[in-house]
């Protein structure tokens, strides 16, 4: 493992996701306070996921053919520019459009960075390396919402957008000047990467995709509507809401290294199933919350489930990427599952909130994740 490249990508991802995390718990409350419907709240989150999902296949496969650095740096620069426009607008329709552009930039950053790390990961160390790298993601998502709540309590939403842009620009400079232009595997792969049509027929890749989609559907529901529950039902402060959003991510982040270590030594399939079951139970607890501490417990359980499952998911993704000579495409597929799940969770949850009730969104999340576990067990039994 090239420690220089790993460190640059680690801190770049940590910085830019921290900036995004600063804004995450504030947007739903802002939209709700100015009279937005549940569908509008869902669209603010869902537009990001939709555009990322549409562009991931293109950038993922192209990054398998060309150098990965250019995609990462361009995406980071777009993030920084979009943050400036966020500061200048208070219109929900503009927010939806800017989030759509952010999604395009995101398609160029995280999955390509994960593919870059996957290229450099020694065989047999997939869980450990990805568990360590995932700390950049989970750590930043933990820190961001807390900072966002504090910034909003003491300043305003525009200050939060400024911080998001600043972190993105610092990440851009870090990668532009210090990230090598060529990966260890060379600028262009010797073999043509497999097409997505062939990749999705692989039972391992398909099962990883379905599980990631279902798990992230639950994340989308929690991120988009936990702030609404906390604000409308329990009148919690922005700082408290930011803490709650951060909590599940923090717990998952703390488990990345030990669970990554275990993924390299124990049955990855069993770890994924265990994490999925715990996450499913947790998502079912949210509708029964009667206050801060019930939300606190449900979030911790949800974080434990994700912390157990995700290192094994990413380890199997690296193995599949190496096997198919399509690391960028495999990581793009997994991130498409992530984006589609966020879209289902946020927009679907918003529709259920408007036409049924918000509790139903969490119940549907429970059905999704347990169905994915059944599919995962069935698919892995065919391997």
C-alpha positions, 0 to 999 in steps of 0.5 A: 500500500502506497501510504502517501496516496492513501493519506492524500485520499483519506484527508481529501475525502474526510475534508469534503464529506465533512463540509457536506455533513455540515449542511445535511441536518440543516436542509430538511429543517430549513425546508420544513420551516418555510412550508415545504411538503415532505415530497419537497424535502425528499427532492432536496436529498433525492436530486443529489442521488438521482444525478449521481446515479445517472453519471456513475456508470460513465465516470466509473468505467471511464476511470478504469481506462484513464487516470483517476486523479483528474476525475477526483480533482474536477469533482472537488472543484465543482463542489466548491463552486456549487457551495458559493451558489448555495450561499446566494440562494434561499429558493427551494427549486434552486436548492434542488438544482444545485443538489443535482449538480453536486450529485454529478460532482460526487459521482467523480469523487468517492467511487473513483477514490475508492477504486484508486485505493482498491487498485493499491490494496494487497490481496488478503488485506481488503477488509483492513484497508477499506475499513481504515479508509472508511474512517475518512467517510464515517468520521467526516459524516460524524463531525459534519452534522455536529459542526453544522448544528453549532454553526447554525445555532451561533451563525446562520445557514449561509455560514454553513454553506461557506464552510462546505465550500471551504472544505471542498476547496482545500480538498481540491488543492490537496489532490491537485498538488500532491496526488500522483497522476498515475496509479500503480497499475498504470494510466491505462489498464492492459485489459478492457474492463467488463461491461455493466451488463456482464458485471450485474450477472455476477451473483456476488456483485448483484447481491452486494448491490441489492444489500447496499441499495436496501441499507442506504434506503434506510439511511436516506429515510433516517437522514431526511426525516429524523431531523423532521421528527426531532424538530416537529415532535420533540422541538430539539435544537439544531445542535441536538439534531446534528448530534443525533444524525452524527451518532449512528455514523460515528458508531459505524465509523468506530467499528470500521477498523475492528470489523475490517480486521475481522472481515479479513479473517472470518466469513464476510457473508455472516458479518454482512447478514449480522449487520443487516439484521441489526440495522433492520431492527434499529430502523423499526424502532424509530416510529416508537420513539417518545423523545431524545433518548429513544432516538439516541438508542435507535441510532446507535443500533443502526450504526452498529449494524452498518459498522459490522456490515460495510467493511465486508461489503467493501472487501468483497467489492475489491475482490470482485473488482480485481477478479473482473479487472473493472475496479472503477466500474464495480465501485460505481455499481455499489455507489449507484446502489447507494444513490438509488437507496438515498433516492428511494429513502428520501423521495419515497419517505416524503411521499409516504409522509404526505399521503400516509404517515411518516412512520410508514417510511421507517416500516418500509425501510425495515421490509427493504433491508430484510428482503435484501438479506434473503436475496444476499443469502440466496445469491451467496449460496450459488457461489 
